Amino acid sequence: MLYRLGKFASLTCARLGLALTVLVGAQTGCTTYRILRYRQPDARNQGMFPSRLVRKAEKPFEFAVAPTQRSDLDSLTVRAPDNRRIPFQQYMAEYSVLAFVVIRNDTILYERYRDGMTAQTIHSSFSMAKSVLSALVGIALADGAIKSLDQPVTDYLPYLRGKPAYEGVTIRHLLEMKSGLRYTKTGKGFWSDFRSDEAHIYYAANLRNAVAGAKRDLPPGAKWVYKDTDADLLGLVVSAATGKTIAAFTEERLWRRIGTEHDATWSLDRRDGDESVASGFNAIARDFARFGRLYLNGGTWQGEQIVPAGWVAASTAVDSSRREPEVSNWWKMQHTLYWWHPIQPPAGEFYADGSHGQRIYVDPKTRTIIVQLANKSDQDFPFRKIVAYLNGTKWDYPRSIPSIVYTAAVRFGADSVRPAFERSIAELDRDPEGFVITQSGMLTVGANLLKDQKTLPSAIEVYRIVTRRYPMAPAGFLGLADAYEKSGDKGAAAEARRHAADLTRAP
């Protein structure tokens, strides 16, 4: 989130309510104050929310520590978000990586803390909290507290009955992030950010009221859309089903059973209120690693099944029927039960992911766990590079076909776009691990080329490629329509828009 509202930051709740009544009518209260006071969330500022304690294990599980730390990782060349190749030590400094722990076969090989962070510093997980929540759902389902994932949400949250947005919404829809609930995001300007669902859910002073006011965008099950609302609703369901606070359930059924060495906390929406399960779990780096170890071992801890094995397997398995990722970067990330894993190549890795650079990465093949805690969202993914290096194997980052196409368009013009694309696709067929292409990546190239009249012919050619490669995607035809419109070809633009409308209406 990014808010440009600093001039209001010093207002108290009471004064703020009065000021905003003039500006935006009924927008008052401490949710509003938090939005304006804190604006962009900070991974190190958990003090903005009250919290509830999650006590550590009575006897901690101790990772072994290698007698000689792998300091050679400091100089390992990794890729930065701007595509520079830099030493990993420089990467950590430039991208605000505060903690980085590499564990293989239960032995800590590399552990670095920066900028005041220590091994005992509690740090925000942001959306890694969703992976913790997923474990709690699997446990509650196995316990029988949740009867079925296909139950309506209103079975557990009866105060939502009668609200049109929740008609037909099941627990499974929440786990798949297919509730159909509206979720407007930040990043589109002052008032858009201020009114966004993203800001009002993250900073909610009363989550129950916030979700009760949700609107519907799509039928349940129609489309995956990443949103905190679904996770926070799921947390309310787990709490209602178990009759416990999320913190108490986490402590009893998870945290104290996996050898944690430090108390954790769940951030609350208000004092004595509900846990903000979409982003509010806070712990130390080694305890996040212990949670990763639990999933590395199929949900077992020292011979005891903590999270059902089937639930862990379902959370970390690649769904080969889904060719396009939920989030497109060079890893093509797929999202399953609030865990992430790459589609291409399906090497078995999986990870929990949070804003501002929080990661718990697990590679079962090499029994490696990596925890990264950071305070900057602009991050690349150095994990596979590090694992390959430790394993003594050669590996490099795959080349982005959208980037290749964009470079050809800018340097050599529209006539070079299709040849560059076709050569790259041929190489992708020969070397699937060496190249990556995603629909959203190609759409981004088209949008960037569309901004400049000089590259408009290239934009048209890129959108033509997109509509042929992804013929069922309305976004490609809408982009093509915009490009034709800007070129002055009104007839072609209208035809492309009609095609997009037909695809949108298709069942």
RODREN-39839 format. One record per residue (C-alpha): residue in one letter; x, y, z. Coordinates in nm, 4 decimals, decimal comma, always signed. Example, Ala and Ser with C-alpha at 12.3 -4.5 7.8 and 13.67 -1.06 7.14 Angstrom:
<sites>
resn xx yy zz
A +1,2300 -0,4500 +0,7800
S +1,3670 -0,1060 +0,7140
</sites>
This chain:
<sites>
resn xx yy zz
M +0,0000 +0,0000 +0,0000
L +0,1100 +0,3515 -0,0664
Y -0,0621 +0,6513 +0,0834
R +0,0226 +1,0144 +0,0181
L -0,1608 +1,1519 +0,3171
G +0,1173 +1,2698 +0,5450
K -0,0249 +1,6150 +0,6246
F -0,3022 +1,4477 +0,8251
A -0,0686 +1,2200 +1,0217
S -0,0644 +1,4168 +1,3476
L -0,4417 +1,4443 +1,3846
T -0,6028 +1,2629 +1,6758
C -0,8980 +1,0299 +1,6173
A -1,1439 +1,2910 +1,7374
R -0,9987 +1,5791 +1,5338
L -0,9553 +1,3501 +1,2337
G -1,3199 +1,2465 +1,2408
L -1,4275 +1,6110 +1,2349
A -1,1865 +1,7020 +0,9551
L -1,2852 +1,4097 +0,7363
T -1,6547 +1,4696 +0,7874
V -1,6003 +1,7851 +0,5861
L -1,3875 +1,6072 +0,3276
V -1,5457 +1,2672 +0,2793
G -1,8693 +1,2580 +0,4741
A -1,9047 +0,9555 +0,6959
Q -1,5427 +0,8378 +0,6836
T -1,4565 +0,8586 +1,0533
G -1,3088 +0,6406 +1,3238
C -0,9793 +0,4782 +1,4099
T -0,9578 +0,2765 +1,0870
T -0,9407 +0,6084 +0,9079
Y -0,6872 +0,7387 +1,1567
R -0,4628 +0,4359 +1,1001
I -0,4788 +0,4761 +0,7232
L -0,3743 +0,8385 +0,7437
R -0,1320 +0,8006 +1,0318
Y +0,0634 +0,5019 +0,9037
R -0,0076 +0,5041 +0,5310
Q +0,2552 +0,2657 +0,3884
P +0,2838 -0,0348 +0,6242
D +0,6237 -0,0910 +0,7811
A +0,7426 -0,4423 +0,8632
R +0,9047 -0,3213 +1,1847
N +0,6087 -0,1275 +1,3180
Q +0,3912 -0,3824 +1,4944
G +0,3089 -0,1252 +1,7606
M +0,0317 +0,0258 +1,5524
F -0,1890 -0,2704 +1,6504
P -0,2643 -0,4272 +1,9878
S -0,1631 -0,7936 +2,0034
R -0,2339 -1,1284 +2,1665
L +0,0412 -1,3583 +2,2934
V +0,1222 -1,7016 +2,1507
R +0,3469 -1,8782 +2,3991
K +0,6566 -2,0716 +2,2920
A +0,7256 -2,4426 +2,3420
E +0,8299 -2,5636 +2,6861
K +1,1389 -2,7235 +2,5325
P +1,2759 -2,5633 +2,2143
F +1,3994 -2,7664 +1,9215
E +1,7565 -2,6612 +1,8521
F +1,8929 -2,6475 +1,4999
A +2,2563 -2,7457 +1,4777
V +2,4894 -2,4613 +1,3818
A +2,7703 -2,5277 +1,1343
P +3,1090 -2,4676 +1,2999
T +3,2059 -2,2522 +1,0031
Q +2,9342 -2,0327 +0,8532
R +2,9097 -2,0199 +0,4731
S +3,0485 -1,6682 +0,4349
D +3,1051 -1,7433 +0,0661
L +2,7341 -1,6751 +0,0164
D +2,8071 -1,3072 +0,0821
S +2,9872 -1,2840 -0,2517
L +2,7526 -1,5127 -0,4500
T +2,6190 -1,3240 -0,7517
V +2,2405 -1,2941 -0,7504
R +1,9944 -1,1000 -0,9602
A +1,8439 -0,7770 -0,8289
P +1,4888 -0,6619 -0,9134
D +1,6317 -0,4201 -1,1723
N +1,8130 -0,7140 -1,3414
R +2,1610 -0,6176 -1,2195
R +2,3847 -0,9020 -1,1072
I +2,5302 -0,8119 -0,7671
P +2,6899 -0,9886 -0,4669
F +2,4326 -1,1208 -0,2227
Q +2,5734 -0,9065 +0,0592
Q +2,5077 -0,5981 -0,1537
Y +2,1610 -0,7300 -0,2390
M +2,0732 -0,7529 +0,1313
A +2,1900 -0,3979 +0,1962
E +2,0168 -0,2404 -0,1038
Y +1,6858 -0,4219 -0,0593
S +1,6508 -0,3957 +0,3188
V +1,6904 -0,7663 +0,3939
L +1,7075 -0,7645 +0,7746
A +1,7393 -1,1377 +0,8432
F +1,8473 -1,4256 +0,6216
V +1,8819 -1,7797 +0,7547
V +1,9795 -2,0831 +0,5455
I +1,9209 -2,4274 +0,6997
R +2,0017 -2,7607 +0,5393
N +1,9444 -3,0972 +0,7053
D +1,8550 -2,9170 +1,0305
T +2,1883 -2,7324 +1,0336
I +2,2178 -2,3541 +1,0104
L +2,4747 -2,2881 +0,7381
Y +2,4313 -1,9136 +0,7058
E +2,2656 -1,6600 +0,9353
R +2,2812 -1,2849 +0,8902
Y +2,1018 -1,0008 +1,0711
R +2,1221 -0,6343 +0,9770
D +2,0124 -0,2868 +1,0797
G +1,9462 -0,3647 +1,4454
M +1,7733 -0,6971 +1,3802
T +1,8847 -0,9920 +1,5963
A +1,8020 -1,3580 +1,6322
Q +1,5565 -1,2623 +1,9077
T +1,3765 -0,9803 +1,7226
I +1,0079 -1,0415 +1,6583
H +0,9232 -0,9396 +1,3038
S +0,6009 -0,9042 +1,1071
S +0,5198 -1,1833 +0,8657
F +0,2711 -0,9846 +0,6575
S +0,0988 -1,2392 +0,4307
M +0,3134 -1,5314 +0,5474
A +0,0483 -1,5252 +0,8206
K -0,1908 -1,6722 +0,5642
S +0,0227 -1,9883 +0,5477
V +0,0051 -2,0180 +0,9272
L -0,3715 -1,9722 +0,9004
S -0,3847 -2,2475 +0,6371
A -0,2210 -2,4880 +0,8806
L -0,4820 -2,3971 +1,1431
V -0,7626 -2,4649 +0,8962
G -0,6178 -2,8080 +0,8164
I -0,5930 -2,8865 +1,1874
A -0,9470 -2,7645 +1,2596
L -1,0796 -2,9735 +0,9717
A -0,8995 -3,2846 +1,0971
D -1,0283 -3,2187 +1,4506
G -1,3855 -3,2029 +1,3214
A -1,4310 -2,8448 +1,4396
I -1,4858 -2,7524 +1,0743
K -1,7189 -3,0132 +0,9297
S -1,6598 -2,9541 +0,5600
L -1,4853 -2,7047 +0,3353
D -1,8060 -2,6875 +0,1333
Q -2,0084 -2,5473 +0,4220
P -2,1416 -2,1950 +0,3787
V -1,9426 -1,9325 +0,5643
T -2,2673 -1,8226 +0,7279
D -2,2890 -2,1561 +0,9156
Y -2,0091 -2,0220 +1,1351
L -2,0729 -1,6489 +1,0977
P -2,4516 -1,6218 +1,1229
Y -2,4390 -1,2433 +1,1464
L -2,3590 -1,2438 +0,7729
R -2,6829 -1,4245 +0,6827
G -2,9087 -1,2225 +0,4612
K -2,6226 -1,0193 +0,3177
P -2,6248 -1,0621 -0,0629
A -2,2442 -1,0596 -0,0883
Y -2,2224 -1,3813 +0,1150
E -2,4916 -1,5845 -0,0543
G -2,3338 -1,9123 -0,1690
V -1,9854 -1,8349 -0,0326
T -1,8229 -2,1443 +0,1201
I -1,5083 -2,2046 +0,3234
R -1,3496 -2,3556 +0,0141
H -1,4112 -2,0337 -0,1749
L -1,2200 -1,8458 +0,0937
L -0,9284 -2,0914 +0,0763
E -0,9184 -2,0613 -0,3019
M -0,9593 -1,6810 -0,2862
K -1,2663 -1,7117 -0,5057
S -1,5260 -1,5566 -0,2783
G -1,6272 -1,3068 -0,5452
L -1,6129 -1,0250 -0,2901
R -1,5033 -0,6856 -0,4193
Y -1,1474 -0,5919 -0,3256
T -1,0214 -0,2603 -0,4560
K -0,6482 -0,2057 -0,4151
T -0,4182 +0,0845 -0,3436
G -0,1792 +0,2473 -0,5874
K -0,4208 +0,4553 -0,7961
G -0,3972 +0,7927 -0,6283
F -0,4900 +0,9749 -0,3096
W -0,8650 +0,9238 -0,2893
S -0,8589 +0,5786 -0,4470
D -0,6024 +0,4635 -0,1901
F -0,7962 +0,6204 +0,0931
R -1,1247 +0,4512 -0,0044
S -0,9724 +0,1167 -0,1072
D -1,0861 -0,2110 +0,0460
E -0,7192 -0,3076 +0,0811
A -0,6474 -0,0168 +0,3163
H -0,9700 -0,0526 +0,5123
I -0,9217 -0,4249 +0,5712
Y -0,5523 -0,3988 +0,6632
Y -0,6094 -0,1113 +0,9070
A -0,9560 -0,2213 +1,0233
A -1,0407 -0,1253 +1,3815
N -1,3283 -0,3758 +1,3701
L -1,2811 -0,6631 +1,1261
R -1,6289 -0,8039 +1,1773
N -1,7881 -0,4777 +1,0757
A -1,5441 -0,4340 +0,7887
V -1,6200 -0,7712 +0,6292
A -1,9926 -0,7349 +0,6972
G -1,9933 -0,4331 +0,4682
A -1,8254 -0,6160 +0,1783
K -1,9761 -0,5932 -0,1695
R -1,9844 -0,8622 -0,4359
D -1,8058 -0,8344 -0,7693
L -1,8351 -1,1876 -0,9100
P -2,0223 -1,5106 -0,8404
P -1,8447 -1,7308 -0,5820
G -1,5950 -1,9641 -0,7465
A -1,5719 -1,7637 -1,0693
K -1,2226 -1,6168 -1,0427
W -0,9122 -1,6159 -0,8222
V -0,8416 -1,2691 -0,6840
Y -0,5794 -1,2250 -0,4129
K -0,7343 -1,0402 -0,1205
D -0,7021 -1,0123 +0,2543
T -1,0796 -1,0171 +0,3013
D -1,1035 -1,3896 +0,2270
A -0,8279 -1,4737 +0,4747
D -0,9683 -1,2551 +0,7517
L -1,3107 -1,4153 +0,7034
L -1,1450 -1,7564 +0,7255
G -0,9850 -1,6553 +1,0550
L -1,3261 -1,5597 +1,1938
V -1,4580 -1,8988 +1,0784
V -1,1746 -2,0896 +1,2520
S -1,2256 -1,8958 +1,5735
A -1,6013 -1,9590 +1,5684
A -1,5582 -2,3269 +1,4807
T -1,3038 -2,3977 +1,7545
G -1,4525 -2,1682 +2,0176
K -1,1061 -2,0207 +2,0738
T -0,9210 -1,7086 +1,9744
I -0,6829 -1,7608 +1,6842
A -0,3921 -1,6945 +1,9199
A -0,5076 -1,9598 +2,1682
F -0,5670 -2,2135 +1,8911
T -0,2283 -2,1364 +1,7341
E -0,0532 -2,1790 +2,0681
E -0,2293 -2,4997 +2,1673
R -0,2410 -2,6876 +1,8371
L +0,0649 -2,5534 +1,6538
W +0,3210 -2,3182 +1,8078
R +0,3968 -2,5024 +2,1320
R +0,4157 -2,8341 +1,9469
I +0,6946 -2,7448 +1,7008
G +0,9767 -2,6604 +1,9386
T +0,9566 -2,2821 +1,9107
E +1,2082 -2,0888 +2,1200
H +1,0321 -1,7515 +2,1417
D +0,6815 -1,6263 +2,2111
A +0,4986 -1,4996 +1,9030
T +0,2044 -1,2617 +1,8720
W -0,1023 -1,2123 +1,6580
S -0,1900 -0,8495 +1,5822
L -0,5488 -0,7550 +1,6665
D -0,7937 -0,5185 +1,5033
R -0,8603 -0,3593 +1,8442
R -0,7902 -0,4251 +2,2102
D -0,9381 -0,7668 +2,3052
G -1,0628 -0,7945 +1,9475
D -1,0050 -1,0342 +1,6561
E -0,6733 -1,1411 +1,5081
S -0,5755 -0,9914 +1,1731
V -0,4937 -1,3289 +1,0239
A -0,4280 -1,2026 +0,6711
S -0,1071 -1,0305 +0,7770
G -0,0684 -1,0068 +1,1543
F +0,1488 -1,2955 +1,2750
N +0,4789 -1,1899 +1,4315
A +0,7726 -1,4152 +1,5271
I +1,1503 -1,4537 +1,5155
A +1,3382 -1,5848 +1,2114
R +1,4352 -1,9235 +1,3555
D +1,0776 -1,9937 +1,4630
F +0,9550 -1,9172 +1,1121
A +1,2173 -2,1732 +1,0029
R +1,0697 -2,4263 +1,2460
F +0,7319 -2,3729 +1,0832
G +0,8960 -2,4330 +0,7452
R +1,0531 -2,7503 +0,8837
L +0,7072 -2,8740 +0,9844
Y +0,5940 -2,8533 +0,6207
L +0,9250 -2,9909 +0,4930
N +0,8461 -3,3028 +0,6937
G +0,4900 -3,3409 +0,5685
G +0,3264 -3,1879 +0,8756
T +0,5025 -3,4111 +1,1275
W +0,7182 -3,2955 +1,4162
Q +0,9478 -3,5437 +1,5845
G +0,7150 -3,8269 +1,4848
E +0,3894 -3,6515 +1,5783
Q +0,1462 -3,5477 +1,3053
I +0,0675 -3,1793 +1,3702
V -0,0855 -3,0780 +1,0375
P -0,2557 -3,3558 +0,8366
A -0,0196 -3,5004 +0,5763
G -0,2846 -3,4747 +0,3042
W -0,3360 -3,1076 +0,3818
V +0,0367 -3,0342 +0,3511
A +0,0557 -3,2296 +0,0252
A -0,2422 -3,0407 -0,1193
S -0,0929 -2,7090 -0,0096
T +0,2363 -2,7646 -0,1872
A +0,1429 -2,9612 -0,5001
V +0,1465 -2,8091 -0,8485
D -0,1878 -2,8195 -1,0266
S -0,0800 -2,9116 -1,3794
S -0,4239 -2,8202 -1,5173
R -0,3583 -2,4514 -1,4463
R -0,1161 -2,3274 -1,7128
E -0,1253 -1,9611 -1,6179
P -0,0004 -1,8510 -1,2759
E -0,1904 -1,6412 -1,0268
V +0,1068 -1,4056 -1,0049
S +0,3472 -1,3720 -1,2940
N +0,7153 -1,3275 -1,2437
W +1,0004 -1,5374 -1,3717
W +0,8911 -1,8166 -1,1386
K +0,5240 -1,8194 -1,2504
M +0,3789 -1,8565 -0,9017
Q +0,0744 -2,0686 -0,8310
H -0,1278 -2,0232 -0,5119
T -0,2776 -2,3233 -0,3317
L -0,4274 -2,3208 +0,0179
Y -0,2349 -2,0013 +0,0953
W +0,1058 -2,1398 -0,0061
W +0,3009 -2,0498 -0,3201
H +0,4952 -2,2716 -0,5581
P +0,6384 -2,2328 -0,9085
I +0,4636 -2,3874 -1,2058
Q +0,7709 -2,3930 -1,4304
P +0,9687 -2,5973 -1,3786
P +0,7760 -2,8002 -1,1183
A +1,0761 -2,8758 -0,8999
G +0,8917 -2,9272 -0,5723
E +0,9816 -2,6015 -0,3971
F +0,7176 -2,4061 -0,2089
Y +0,7121 -2,0984 +0,0077
A +0,5127 -1,8651 +0,2254
D +0,5213 -1,5116 +0,0969
G +0,4582 -1,1742 +0,2574
S +0,4724 -0,8111 +0,1561
H +0,7969 -0,6192 +0,2070
G +1,0056 -0,9287 +0,1333
Q +0,9002 -1,1898 +0,3902
R +0,9674 -1,5478 +0,2749
I +0,9793 -1,9011 +0,4144
Y +1,1247 -2,1044 +0,1288
V +1,1344 -2,4851 +0,1425
D +1,3122 -2,7165 -0,1015
P +1,2323 -3,0797 -0,0081
K +1,4753 -3,2190 -0,2647
T +1,7769 -3,0766 -0,0826
R +1,6044 -3,0473 +0,2582
T +1,6738 -2,6758 +0,2606
I +1,4812 -2,4078 +0,4487
I +1,5488 -2,0389 +0,3916
V +1,3894 -1,7576 +0,5920
Q +1,4103 -1,4005 +0,4699
L +1,2709 -1,1087 +0,6698
A +1,2898 -0,7685 +0,5057
N +1,1369 -0,4246 +0,4850
K +1,1147 -0,3516 +0,1137
S +0,8637 -0,4993 -0,1290
D +1,0933 -0,4597 -0,4285
Q +1,2538 -0,8058 -0,4127
D +1,3787 -1,0742 -0,6459
F +1,4003 -1,4447 -0,5537
P +1,7599 -1,5499 -0,4790
F +1,6619 -1,8782 -0,3142
R +1,6981 -2,1213 -0,6013
K +2,0328 -1,9677 -0,6933
I +2,1557 -2,0186 -0,3368
V +2,0299 -2,3775 -0,3197
A +2,1957 -2,4648 -0,6514
Y +2,5222 -2,3090 -0,5353
L +2,5193 -2,5026 -0,2080
N +2,4394 -2,8172 -0,4017
G +2,7284 -2,7614 -0,6413
T +2,5022 -2,7497 -0,9461
K +2,4956 -2,4966 -1,2281
W +2,1832 -2,2852 -1,2527
D +2,0932 -1,9453 -1,3905
Y +1,7815 -1,7331 -1,4016
P +1,5470 -1,8064 -1,6926
R +1,5208 -1,5380 -1,9601
S +1,1945 -1,3465 -1,9860
I +1,0377 -1,3717 -2,3313
P +0,8292 -1,0555 -2,2703
S +1,1532 -0,8698 -2,1923
I +1,3159 -1,0042 -2,5091
V +1,0167 -0,8879 -2,7142
Y +1,0180 -0,5454 -2,5500
T +1,3885 -0,4955 -2,6166
A +1,3441 -0,5928 -2,9818
A +1,0498 -0,3534 -3,0201
V +1,2322 -0,0560 -2,8695
R +1,5622 -0,1124 -3,0485
F +1,4537 -0,2372 -3,3901
G +1,0850 -0,1502 -3,4332
A +0,7611 -0,3319 -3,5031
D +0,9020 -0,5572 -3,7759
S +1,1307 -0,7222 -3,5204
V +0,8559 -0,8078 -3,2687
R +0,7176 -1,1261 -3,4208
P +1,0558 -1,2755 -3,5229
A +1,1921 -1,2126 -3,1730
F +0,8840 -1,3756 -3,0209
E +0,8892 -1,6797 -3,2485
R +1,2633 -1,7402 -3,1963
S +1,2142 -1,7217 -2,8199
I +0,9188 -1,9619 -2,8228
A +1,1250 -2,2105 -3,0261
E +1,4018 -2,1865 -2,7668
L +1,1470 -2,2278 -2,4862
D +1,0307 -2,5532 -2,6459
R +1,3900 -2,6790 -2,6537
D +1,4816 -2,5493 -2,3064
P +1,1741 -2,5139 -2,0808
E +1,3845 -2,4129 -1,7803
G +1,5756 -2,1460 -1,9694
F +1,2862 -1,9203 -2,0669
V +0,9607 -1,7983 -1,9179
I +0,6525 -1,6316 -2,0646
T +0,3294 -1,5239 -1,8999
Q +0,0162 -1,3600 -2,0267
S +0,0420 -1,0684 -1,7860
G +0,4060 -1,0178 -1,8827
M +0,3124 -0,9822 -2,2494
L +0,0239 -0,7513 -2,1596
T +0,2635 -0,5321 -1,9615
V +0,4927 -0,5077 -2,2639
G +0,1984 -0,4019 -2,4802
A +0,0875 -0,1420 -2,2259
N +0,4373 +0,0065 -2,1993
L +0,4773 +0,0277 -2,5766
L +0,1348 +0,1892 -2,6026
K +0,2511 +0,4899 -2,3995
D +0,4698 +0,6285 -2,6782
Q +0,3461 +0,7132 -3,0275
K +0,6808 +0,5997 -3,1677
T +0,6307 +0,2452 -3,0386
L +0,2564 +0,2273 -3,1142
P +0,3040 -0,0056 -3,4173
S +0,5040 -0,2389 -3,1922
A +0,2261 -0,2307 -2,9327
I -0,0276 -0,3373 -3,1959
E +0,1951 -0,6260 -3,3006
V +0,2457 -0,7375 -2,9386
Y -0,1295 -0,7352 -2,8719
R -0,1887 -0,9340 -3,1909
I +0,0538 -1,1954 -3,0586
V -0,1215 -1,1955 -2,7214
T -0,4671 -1,2487 -2,8739
R -0,3372 -1,5437 -3,0759
R -0,1517 -1,7038 -2,7878
Y -0,4303 -1,6372 -2,5344
P -0,7454 -1,6335 -2,7506
M -0,9838 -1,6680 -2,4539
A -0,8440 -1,3726 -2,2586
P -1,0477 -1,0498 -2,2911
A -0,7535 -0,8381 -2,1685
G -0,5557 -0,9001 -2,4875
F -0,8399 -0,7822 -2,7106
L -0,9020 -0,4794 -2,4909
G -0,5343 -0,3841 -2,5200
L -0,5509 -0,4342 -2,8958
A -0,8608 -0,2126 -2,9082
D -0,6792 +0,0630 -2,7186
A -0,3849 +0,0381 -2,9573
Y -0,6068 +0,0542 -3,2660
E -0,7968 +0,3456 -3,1142
K -0,4756 +0,5385 -3,0574
S -0,3627 +0,4646 -3,4139
G -0,6889 +0,6033 -3,5522
D -0,8335 +0,2721 -3,6746
K -1,1792 +0,3068 -3,5155
G -1,3291 +0,0085 -3,6983
A -1,0608 -0,2357 -3,5851
A -1,0839 -0,0973 -3,2309
A -1,4603 -0,1535 -3,2220
E -1,4217 -0,5096 -3,3509
A -1,1606 -0,5915 -3,0853
R -1,3871 -0,4497 -2,8117
R -1,6800 -0,6577 -2,9358
H -1,4635 -0,9689 -2,9221
A -1,3563 -0,8860 -2,5653
A -1,7203 -0,8325 -2,4640
D -1,8172 -1,1700 -2,6139
L -1,5424 -1,3428 -2,4151
T -1,6469 -1,1651 -2,0947
R -2,0070 -1,2847 -2,1383
A -1,9044 -1,6417 -2,2232
P -1,9774 -1,8977 -1,9467
</sites>
